[in-house]
Structures are given as structure tokens and as C-alpha cells.
Amino acid sequence: MSILRRMRDWLTNTEKGPSDNQTSPEDDSELLGKILWEVLVEQGVRPNEMRIVNIRELFDAWYDGPCTKEAVAAAIPEFKKSHSISFSYEG
């Protein structure tokens, strides 16, 4: 997760006060990685390709949006463009 996102989350959570329902940045990062993996597999990307590129770590550092499947799927084209990434299914 990006530093700006962590800061925003920290500020937002500080204003609301402590809560037992808050997730840690590590939890968000893990959730984001799972969503990214699922979306890419659905698009036809092979797991081995994702591991070689180290896609989870790259995307986690780059992405600064909500942890939803729709938002992650919408961000993937720009992410691939900004990192010059292409996968075998793309020809």
C-alpha cells in the first residue's frame, strides 16, 4: 500500500477514534494482493507470470485506490502501462 494511502487511513482512523473493527495496513495489503491475483487469473494471466514479475509487491506500491475487485480491475491497464508489463495472453 502506498505511503499516502497509509497516511490518509491513519488520519481518517485517528479522527474517528479507536475501533476494534479497523484493519491493519498489512491486512489491506494482503486483501489487495488476493483481489489482484483473482482479477488477473480471471483475465487469463498465468500464476507463474505473476510471480516472475513480482506483481503483488509492484501493484501494492503503485495502487492508491479502494480494495474492491472493480476498482482493482479498472486500475490494471494503467498499472501495466506504467510498468511496461504485458502477459502472454495479450499476444
Secondary structure, 3 states (H helix, E strand, C coil): CCHHHHHHHHHHHHHHCCCCCCCCHHHHHHHHHHHHHHHHHHCCCCHHHHHHHCHHHHHHHHCCCCCCHHHHHHHHHHHHHHCCCCCHHHC
